Amino acid sequence: MRAQITRMQIRKAVIADIPTIQQIAEETWRPTYSHILTEEQTLYMLDLMYAADVLQKQIEGNVEFFMVAVDDEAIGYFAIEPQGDRQAKLHKIYLRPQQKTKGTGTAVIAYLKNWAITRGIETIELNVNKYNSAVSFYEKMGFERIREMILDIGQGYIMDDYVMQLQLKPVQSID
């Protein structure tokens, strides 16, 4: 029996993807944050960031959402927003828990680098909780911690993050 080759697809998200984005957020947040956040804060943040109207406004606005699929099954999503001429903010990158250590995150970062470089973006910045295991992943991908940030998100909750940055090499034209 031959091994089946899986192919990852990345495509721009549309409004119809909102329920899938919400489902993946539900699946990923507790394994990612249960050792960091209370259940109450998790519920608050999921509602704050993943309510259908919030996602719709972002998808229709300046935030570019992308769906990640393998063999046409959605396995994750990410969202990035151009900020100025040369910088972009990576707002979200979440993959279903069973995707860890399969190279999917690395492939997403490679896609993001290409996306940025083709737009003349030289810096990708993100916030990540200081206690999230993704910090080491981002460092392996070339991101550097540039500062710490405590952000009040309301209801007495905060986000205690590192701000990380990836410097990209601009494409050199050959004359």
Residue frames as a rotation matrix with the C-alpha (Angstrom) as fourth column:
MET 1
0.584 0.812 0.000 0.00
0.812 -0.584 0.000 0.00
0.000 0.000 -1.000 0.00
ARG 2
-0.330 -0.704 0.629 1.43
0.675 -0.642 -0.364 3.37
0.660 0.305 0.687 -1.01
ALA 3
-0.459 0.113 -0.881 1.50
0.719 -0.535 -0.443 6.25
-0.521 -0.837 0.164 1.43
GLN 4
0.452 0.692 0.563 -0.98
0.873 -0.474 -0.118 8.93
0.185 0.545 -0.818 0.55
ILE 5
-0.712 -0.692 0.120 0.51
0.671 -0.721 -0.175 12.35
0.207 -0.044 0.977 -0.03
THR 6
0.350 0.807 -0.476 -1.36
0.872 -0.466 -0.149 15.10
-0.342 -0.363 -0.867 1.76
ARG 7
-0.443 -0.422 0.791 -1.37
0.709 -0.705 0.021 18.56
0.549 0.570 0.612 0.31
MET 8
-0.288 0.285 -0.914 -1.75
0.713 -0.574 -0.404 21.67
-0.640 -0.768 -0.038 2.34
GLN 9
-0.131 0.312 0.941 -3.86
0.776 -0.558 0.294 24.42
0.617 0.769 -0.169 0.84
ILE 10
-0.521 0.033 -0.853 -3.98
0.589 -0.710 -0.387 28.02
-0.618 -0.704 0.350 2.01
ARG 11
-0.359 0.474 0.804 -6.71
0.736 -0.385 0.556 30.29
0.574 0.792 -0.210 0.77
LYS 12
-0.876 0.130 0.464 -8.23
-0.284 -0.917 -0.279 33.63
0.390 -0.376 0.841 1.69
ALA 13
-0.728 0.653 -0.207 -11.06
0.598 0.458 -0.657 33.24
-0.334 -0.602 -0.725 4.20
VAL 14
-0.633 0.658 0.408 -14.59
-0.044 -0.556 0.830 34.37
0.773 0.507 0.381 3.39
ILE 15
-0.346 0.582 0.736 -17.58
-0.910 -0.399 -0.113 35.17
0.228 -0.709 0.668 5.58
ALA 16
0.621 0.640 -0.454 -18.82
-0.555 0.767 0.322 31.58
0.554 0.052 0.831 5.18
ASP 17
-0.066 -0.750 -0.658 -15.63
0.214 0.634 -0.743 30.40
0.975 -0.190 0.119 6.99
ILE 18
-0.227 -0.052 0.972 -16.58
-0.751 -0.626 -0.209 32.15
0.620 -0.778 0.103 10.25
PRO 19
0.773 0.529 0.350 -18.20
-0.626 0.549 0.554 29.06
0.101 -0.647 0.756 11.87
THR 20
0.722 -0.586 -0.367 -15.09
0.434 0.797 -0.419 26.99
0.538 0.143 0.830 11.03
ILE 21
-0.247 -0.802 0.544 -12.79
-0.056 -0.549 -0.834 29.68
0.968 -0.236 0.091 12.45
GLN 22
0.128 0.384 0.915 -14.89
-0.919 -0.301 0.255 29.74
0.373 -0.873 0.314 15.63
GLN 23
0.961 0.243 -0.131 -14.82
-0.196 0.935 0.297 25.92
0.195 -0.260 0.946 15.87
ILE 24
0.315 -0.923 -0.220 -11.02
0.509 0.360 -0.782 25.80
0.801 0.135 0.584 15.49
ALA 25
-0.280 -0.366 0.887 -10.66
-0.494 -0.737 -0.460 28.57
0.823 -0.567 0.026 18.10
GLU 26
0.589 0.582 0.560 -12.80
-0.789 0.265 0.554 26.52
0.174 -0.769 0.616 20.51
GLU 27
0.922 -0.238 -0.305 -10.63
0.215 0.971 -0.107 23.43
0.321 0.034 0.946 19.86
THR 28
0.163 -0.984 0.074 -7.29
0.527 0.023 -0.850 25.20
0.834 0.178 0.522 20.21
TRP 29
0.158 -0.140 0.978 -7.71
-0.473 -0.879 -0.049 27.73
0.867 -0.455 -0.205 22.99
ARG 30
0.860 0.216 0.462 -8.10
-0.507 0.268 0.819 25.41
0.053 -0.939 0.340 25.97
PRO 31
0.759 -0.649 -0.054 -5.13
0.651 0.759 0.028 23.16
0.023 -0.056 0.998 25.14
THR 32
0.063 -0.763 0.644 -3.07
0.542 -0.515 -0.664 26.29
0.838 0.391 0.381 24.46
TYR 33
-0.332 -0.154 0.931 -4.14
-0.315 -0.912 -0.263 28.47
0.889 -0.380 0.254 27.38
SER 34
0.634 0.705 -0.318 -5.68
0.082 0.348 0.934 26.32
0.769 -0.619 0.163 30.14
HIS 35
0.230 -0.632 -0.740 -2.42
0.958 0.280 0.059 26.50
0.170 -0.723 0.670 32.15
ILE 36
-0.795 -0.548 0.262 -2.30
0.535 -0.836 -0.124 30.29
0.287 0.042 0.957 31.67
LEU 37
-0.692 0.622 0.367 -5.89
-0.523 -0.782 0.340 31.60
0.498 0.043 0.866 31.72
THR 38
-0.672 0.608 0.423 -8.92
-0.194 0.407 -0.893 30.86
-0.715 -0.681 -0.156 33.85
GLU 39
-0.538 0.587 0.605 -11.95
0.825 0.515 0.234 29.37
-0.174 0.625 -0.761 32.09
GLU 40
0.447 0.740 -0.502 -13.75
0.625 -0.660 -0.417 32.67
-0.640 -0.128 -0.758 32.68
GLN 41
-0.008 -0.522 -0.853 -11.02
-0.385 -0.785 0.485 34.65
-0.923 0.333 -0.195 30.92
THR 42
-0.876 -0.285 0.389 -10.96
0.190 0.536 0.823 32.12
-0.443 0.795 -0.415 28.08
LEU 43
-0.094 0.932 0.349 -14.71
0.962 0.176 -0.210 32.49
-0.257 0.316 -0.913 27.56
TYR 44
0.501 0.236 -0.833 -14.44
0.214 -0.966 -0.145 36.29
-0.839 -0.105 -0.535 27.74
MET 45
-0.349 -0.760 -0.549 -11.61
-0.413 -0.401 0.818 36.41
-0.841 0.512 -0.174 25.19
LEU 46
-0.759 0.148 0.634 -13.24
0.556 0.655 0.512 33.94
-0.340 0.741 -0.579 22.80
ASP 47
0.324 0.945 0.039 -16.35
0.875 -0.284 -0.392 36.11
-0.359 0.161 -0.919 22.79
LEU 48
0.404 -0.247 -0.881 -14.31
-0.042 -0.967 0.252 39.31
-0.914 -0.064 -0.401 22.49
MET 49
-0.429 -0.781 -0.454 -12.20
-0.540 -0.182 0.822 38.08
-0.724 0.598 -0.344 19.57
TYR 50
-0.991 -0.056 0.121 -14.35
0.041 0.732 0.680 35.46
-0.127 0.679 -0.723 17.86
ALA 51
-0.085 0.991 -0.103 -17.92
0.114 -0.093 -0.989 36.73
-0.990 -0.096 -0.105 17.87
ALA 52
0.074 0.162 0.984 -19.31
0.927 0.353 -0.128 36.43
-0.368 0.921 -0.124 14.34
ASP 53
0.930 0.327 0.166 -19.71
0.366 -0.860 -0.356 40.20
0.026 0.392 -0.920 13.94
VAL 54
0.530 -0.820 -0.217 -16.12
-0.379 -0.458 0.804 40.81
-0.759 -0.343 -0.553 15.08
LEU 55
-0.280 -0.642 0.714 -14.73
0.369 0.614 0.697 38.28
-0.886 0.459 0.065 12.60
GLN 56
0.392 0.504 0.770 -16.94
0.903 -0.048 -0.428 39.60
-0.178 0.862 -0.474 9.80
LYS 57
0.966 -0.048 -0.254 -15.74
-0.051 -0.999 -0.008 43.15
-0.254 0.020 -0.967 10.38
GLN 58
0.123 -0.992 0.017 -12.10
-0.347 -0.027 0.938 41.99
-0.930 -0.121 -0.348 10.27
ILE 59
-0.230 -0.185 0.956 -12.55
0.662 0.691 0.292 39.81
-0.714 0.699 -0.036 7.17
GLU 60
0.585 0.534 0.611 -14.32
0.811 -0.416 -0.412 42.65
0.033 0.736 -0.676 5.34
GLY 61
0.934 -0.246 -0.257 -11.76
-0.155 -0.931 0.329 45.16
-0.321 -0.268 -0.908 6.61
ASN 62
0.493 -0.835 -0.242 -7.99
-0.812 -0.342 -0.473 45.43
0.312 0.430 -0.847 6.49
VAL 63
-0.154 -0.518 0.841 -7.23
-0.726 0.637 0.259 42.15
-0.670 -0.571 -0.475 8.29
GLU 64
0.010 0.095 -0.995 -6.52
-0.871 0.490 0.038 39.33
0.491 0.867 0.088 5.84
PHE 65
0.180 0.156 0.971 -7.76
-0.692 0.722 0.012 35.97
-0.699 -0.674 0.238 7.15
PHE 66
-0.257 -0.296 -0.920 -6.54
-0.855 0.514 0.074 32.74
0.451 0.806 -0.385 5.60
MET 67
0.728 0.475 0.494 -7.78
-0.621 0.762 0.183 29.19
-0.290 -0.440 0.850 5.99
VAL 68
-0.482 -0.859 -0.171 -5.33
-0.876 0.468 0.115 26.29
-0.019 0.206 -0.978 6.14
ALA 69
0.651 0.726 0.221 -6.56
-0.693 0.687 -0.220 22.90
-0.311 -0.010 0.950 4.90
VAL 70
-0.700 -0.711 0.069 -5.14
-0.612 0.647 0.454 19.46
-0.368 0.275 -0.888 4.25
ASP 71
-0.923 0.367 0.118 -7.01
0.370 0.755 0.541 17.33
0.109 0.543 -0.833 1.76
ASP 72
-0.426 0.753 0.501 -9.81
0.010 -0.550 0.835 19.93
0.905 0.361 0.227 1.83
GLU 73
0.458 0.525 -0.717 -10.28
0.763 0.182 0.620 19.63
0.456 -0.831 -0.318 5.62
ALA 74
0.485 -0.237 0.842 -9.80
-0.294 -0.951 -0.099 22.89
0.824 -0.199 -0.530 7.53
ILE 75
0.328 -0.464 -0.823 -6.98
0.801 0.599 -0.019 22.47
0.501 -0.653 0.568 10.04
GLY 76
-0.220 -0.433 -0.874 -6.28
0.837 -0.545 0.059 26.08
-0.502 -0.718 0.482 10.98
TYR 77
0.701 0.379 0.605 -6.38
0.620 -0.742 -0.254 29.75
0.353 0.553 -0.755 10.19
PHE 78
-0.340 -0.731 -0.592 -4.27
0.866 -0.488 0.106 32.85
-0.367 -0.476 0.799 10.50
ALA 79
0.766 0.587 0.262 -4.85
0.639 -0.742 -0.204 36.58
0.074 0.324 -0.943 10.18
ILE 80
-0.351 -0.909 -0.226 -2.40
0.860 -0.408 0.305 39.28
-0.369 -0.087 0.925 9.19
GLU 81
0.774 0.629 -0.072 -2.83
0.580 -0.750 -0.318 43.00
-0.255 0.204 -0.945 8.70
PRO 82
-0.097 -0.780 0.618 -0.60
0.818 -0.416 -0.398 45.34
0.568 0.467 0.678 6.70
GLN 83
0.713 0.234 -0.660 0.37
0.606 -0.680 0.413 48.34
-0.352 -0.695 -0.627 8.83
GLY 84
0.398 -0.567 -0.721 2.00
-0.451 -0.805 0.385 51.11
-0.799 0.172 -0.576 6.89
ASP 85
0.550 -0.207 -0.809 4.24
-0.825 0.011 -0.564 50.53
0.126 0.978 -0.164 3.91
ARG 86
-0.136 -0.833 -0.537 6.76
-0.635 0.489 -0.598 48.11
0.760 0.260 -0.595 5.35
GLN 87
-0.901 -0.186 0.391 5.19
-0.432 0.464 -0.774 46.35
-0.037 -0.866 -0.498 8.35
ALA 88
-0.057 0.901 -0.429 2.45
-0.376 0.379 0.846 43.81
0.925 0.209 0.318 9.04
LYS 89
-0.441 0.047 0.896 0.88
-0.889 0.116 -0.444 42.55
-0.125 -0.992 -0.010 12.25
LEU 90
-0.586 0.252 -0.770 0.24
-0.050 0.937 0.345 38.81
0.809 0.240 -0.536 12.59
HIS 91
-0.181 0.630 0.755 -2.91
-0.910 -0.399 0.115 38.79
0.374 -0.666 0.645 14.72
LYS 92
0.431 0.445 0.784 -3.71
-0.693 0.721 -0.028 35.09
-0.578 -0.531 0.620 14.89
ILE 93
-0.231 -0.332 -0.915 -2.29
-0.759 0.650 -0.044 31.74
0.609 0.684 -0.402 13.91
TYR 94
-0.126 0.286 0.950 -4.09
-0.792 0.548 -0.270 28.68
-0.597 -0.786 0.157 15.23
LEU 95
-0.395 -0.027 -0.918 -3.88
-0.665 0.698 0.265 25.10
0.634 0.716 -0.293 14.07
ARG 96
0.730 0.677 -0.090 -5.88
-0.461 0.586 0.666 22.15
0.504 -0.445 0.741 15.36
PRO 97
0.484 -0.568 0.666 -3.96
-0.771 0.085 0.632 20.48
-0.415 -0.819 -0.397 18.22
GLN 98
0.650 -0.222 0.726 -3.24
0.255 0.965 0.066 17.31
-0.715 0.142 0.684 16.21
GLN 99
0.901 -0.321 0.292 -1.22
0.217 -0.249 -0.944 19.45
0.375 0.914 -0.155 13.74
LYS 100
0.687 -0.690 0.227 1.55
-0.672 -0.486 0.558 20.17
-0.275 -0.536 -0.798 16.24
THR 101
-0.079 -0.918 0.388 4.98
-0.439 0.381 0.813 18.85
-0.895 -0.106 -0.434 15.18
LYS 102
0.362 0.248 0.899 3.78
0.600 0.676 -0.428 18.00
-0.714 0.694 0.096 11.64
GLY 103
-0.651 -0.721 0.238 5.46
0.665 -0.391 0.637 20.97
-0.366 0.573 0.733 9.97
THR 104
0.200 0.826 0.527 2.21
0.946 -0.302 0.114 22.83
0.254 0.476 -0.842 9.35
GLY 105
0.767 0.068 -0.638 3.21
0.385 -0.844 0.373 25.86
-0.514 -0.531 -0.674 11.43
THR 106
-0.281 -0.947 -0.156 6.54
0.247 -0.228 0.942 26.07
-0.927 0.226 0.298 9.62
ALA 107
-0.532 0.161 0.831 4.72
0.847 0.105 0.521 25.95
-0.003 0.981 -0.193 6.26
VAL 108
0.612 0.790 0.003 2.35
0.788 -0.611 0.071 28.72
0.058 -0.041 -0.997 7.39
ILE 109
0.452 -0.523 -0.722 5.27
0.161 -0.749 0.643 30.94
-0.877 -0.407 -0.254 8.42
ALA 110
-0.633 -0.675 0.380 6.94
0.471 0.054 0.881 30.29
-0.615 0.736 0.283 5.03
TYR 111
-0.052 0.721 0.691 3.68
0.969 -0.131 0.210 31.32
0.241 0.681 -0.692 3.33
LEU 112
0.791 0.374 -0.483 3.50
0.536 -0.805 0.254 34.47
-0.294 -0.460 -0.838 5.48
LYS 113
-0.088 -0.905 -0.416 7.09
0.246 -0.424 0.872 35.40
-0.965 -0.025 0.260 4.64
ASN 114
-0.705 -0.140 0.695 6.35
0.693 0.074 0.717 35.09
-0.152 0.987 0.045 0.93
TRP 115
0.359 0.914 0.190 3.06
0.915 -0.385 0.121 37.00
0.184 0.130 -0.974 1.32
ALA 116
0.658 -0.135 -0.741 4.94
0.350 -0.816 0.459 39.82
-0.667 -0.562 -0.489 3.07
ILE 117
-0.387 -0.918 -0.080 7.93
0.307 -0.210 0.928 39.99
-0.869 0.335 0.364 0.74
THR 118
-0.484 0.246 0.840 5.73
0.872 0.053 0.487 40.15
0.076 0.968 -0.240 -2.37
ARG 119
0.637 0.753 0.165 4.04
0.711 -0.656 0.253 43.22
0.298 -0.044 -0.953 -0.82
GLY 120
0.051 -0.724 0.688 7.29
0.118 -0.680 -0.724 44.96
0.992 0.118 0.051 0.08
ILE 121
0.874 0.278 0.399 6.78
-0.364 -0.171 0.916 44.29
0.323 -0.945 -0.048 3.79
GLU 122
-0.021 -0.989 -0.144 10.06
-0.337 0.142 -0.931 44.07
0.941 0.029 -0.337 5.68
THR 123
-0.905 -0.266 0.332 8.82
-0.380 0.155 -0.912 43.39
0.191 -0.951 -0.241 9.24
ILE 124
0.069 0.908 -0.414 6.18
0.014 0.414 0.910 41.07
0.997 -0.069 0.016 10.67
GLU 125
-0.783 -0.253 0.568 5.25
-0.517 -0.243 -0.821 41.73
0.346 -0.936 0.059 14.27
LEU 126
0.070 0.817 -0.572 3.10
0.098 0.565 0.819 39.67
0.993 -0.113 -0.040 16.64
ASN 127
-0.170 -0.029 0.985 2.07
-0.962 -0.214 -0.172 39.47
0.215 -0.976 0.009 20.27
VAL 128
0.069 0.183 -0.981 2.28
-0.010 0.983 0.183 36.13
0.998 -0.003 0.070 22.07
ASN 129
0.895 0.283 0.344 1.50
-0.348 -0.038 0.937 35.28
0.278 -0.958 0.064 25.67
LYS 130
0.077 -0.961 0.267 4.78
-0.967 -0.137 -0.216 34.99
0.244 -0.242 -0.939 27.59
TYR 131
-0.340 -0.164 0.926 3.82
-0.648 0.755 -0.104 31.52
-0.682 -0.635 -0.363 28.83
ASN 132
0.788 0.598 -0.146 2.62
-0.483 0.454 -0.749 30.16
-0.382 0.661 0.646 25.49
SER 133
0.242 -0.711 0.660 4.78
0.303 0.702 0.645 27.34
-0.922 0.044 0.385 24.13
ALA 134
0.770 0.104 0.629 4.56
0.638 -0.114 -0.762 29.07
-0.007 0.988 -0.154 20.74
VAL 135
0.810 -0.532 -0.248 7.24
-0.439 -0.829 0.347 31.54
-0.390 -0.172 -0.905 21.92
SER 136
-0.098 -0.909 0.404 9.97
-0.212 0.416 0.884 28.96
-0.972 0.001 -0.234 21.22
PHE 137
0.210 0.249 0.945 8.37
0.824 0.475 -0.308 28.08
-0.526 0.844 -0.106 17.86
TYR 138
0.977 0.189 0.101 8.41
0.214 -0.831 -0.514 31.73
-0.013 0.524 -0.852 16.78
GLU 139
0.466 -0.878 -0.108 12.04
-0.585 -0.398 0.707 32.04
-0.664 -0.267 -0.699 17.88
LYS 140
-0.166 -0.498 0.851 12.93
0.331 0.785 0.523 28.98
-0.929 0.368 0.034 15.78
MET 141
0.444 0.449 0.775 11.20
0.873 -0.024 -0.486 30.71
-0.200 0.893 -0.403 12.85
GLY 142
-0.357 -0.749 0.559 13.44
0.826 -0.533 -0.187 33.76
0.437 0.395 0.808 13.24
PHE 143
0.570 0.585 0.576 11.24
0.180 -0.773 0.608 36.06
0.801 -0.243 -0.546 15.34
GLU 144
-0.606 -0.756 -0.247 12.97
0.498 -0.118 -0.859 38.01
0.620 -0.644 0.448 18.09
ARG 145
0.355 0.651 -0.671 11.51
0.935 -0.250 0.253 39.31
-0.003 -0.717 -0.697 21.33
ILE 146
-0.302 -0.479 0.824 11.63
0.516 -0.809 -0.282 43.09
0.802 0.340 0.491 21.12
ARG 147
-0.717 0.069 0.694 9.65
-0.556 -0.658 -0.508 44.08
0.421 -0.750 0.510 24.22
GLU 148
-0.752 0.561 -0.345 7.10
0.659 0.653 -0.374 42.99
0.016 -0.508 -0.861 26.81
MET 149
-0.727 0.588 0.355 3.57
-0.393 -0.780 0.487 44.35
0.563 0.215 0.798 26.87
ILE 150
-0.754 0.625 -0.202 0.72
0.557 0.446 -0.701 44.17
-0.347 -0.641 -0.684 29.35
LEU 151
-0.839 0.520 0.161 -2.56
-0.194 -0.562 0.804 45.01
0.508 0.643 0.573 27.68
ASP 152
-0.699 0.699 0.151 -5.80
-0.173 0.039 -0.984 45.63
-0.693 -0.714 0.094 29.59
ILE 153
-0.925 0.378 -0.042 -8.58
0.072 0.283 0.956 43.88
0.374 0.881 -0.289 27.64
GLY 154
-0.262 0.871 0.415 -11.43
-0.715 -0.464 0.524 44.78
0.649 -0.159 0.744 29.97
GLN 155
0.684 0.687 -0.243 -13.41
-0.298 0.568 0.767 43.05
0.665 -0.453 0.594 32.73
GLY 156
0.677 -0.489 0.550 -10.27
-0.644 -0.032 0.764 43.04
-0.356 -0.871 -0.337 34.87
TYR 157
0.721 -0.410 0.559 -8.37
0.492 0.870 0.004 40.80
-0.488 0.273 0.829 32.43
ILE 158
0.378 -0.686 -0.621 -4.97
-0.698 -0.652 0.295 41.48
-0.608 0.322 -0.726 30.89
MET 159
0.944 -0.329 -0.005 -2.80
0.239 0.697 -0.676 39.99
0.226 0.637 0.737 28.20
ASP 160
0.565 -0.825 0.028 0.81
-0.404 -0.247 0.881 39.54
-0.719 -0.509 -0.473 29.36
ASP 161
0.947 -0.018 0.320 2.71
0.287 0.493 -0.822 39.27
-0.143 0.870 0.472 26.09
TYR 162
-0.300 -0.946 -0.121 5.99
0.372 -0.233 0.898 39.41
-0.878 0.224 0.422 24.33
VAL 163
0.803 0.307 -0.512 6.02
-0.365 -0.426 -0.828 41.52
-0.472 0.851 -0.230 21.20
MET 164
-0.007 -0.786 0.618 8.07
0.357 0.575 0.736 39.60
-0.934 0.226 0.277 18.67
GLN 165
0.579 0.116 -0.807 9.37
-0.573 -0.645 -0.505 40.73
-0.579 0.755 -0.307 15.31
LEU 166
0.277 -0.470 0.838 10.63
0.661 0.726 0.189 39.04
-0.697 0.502 0.512 12.17
GLN 167
0.101 -0.354 -0.930 12.88
-0.537 -0.806 0.248 41.04
-0.837 0.475 -0.272 9.87
LEU 168
0.651 0.179 0.738 12.53
0.469 0.670 -0.576 40.04
-0.597 0.721 0.352 6.24
LYS 169
-0.521 -0.841 -0.143 15.08
0.271 -0.322 0.907 40.56
-0.809 0.434 0.396 3.54
PRO 170
0.365 0.660 -0.656 13.67
-0.471 -0.477 -0.742 42.64
-0.803 0.580 0.137 0.69
VAL 171
0.592 -0.110 0.798 13.80
0.631 0.680 -0.374 41.06
-0.502 0.725 0.472 -2.75
GLN 172
-0.142 -0.744 -0.653 16.83
-0.134 -0.640 0.757 42.37
-0.981 0.195 -0.008 -4.60
SER 173
0.922 0.386 0.014 16.38
-0.025 0.097 -0.995 43.10
-0.386 0.917 0.100 -8.27
ILE 174
-0.033 -0.940 0.339 19.24
0.567 0.262 0.781 42.15
-0.823 0.218 0.524 -10.55
ASP 175
0.569 0.200 -0.797 20.13
-0.363 -0.809 -0.462 44.90
-0.737 0.553 -0.388 -13.01
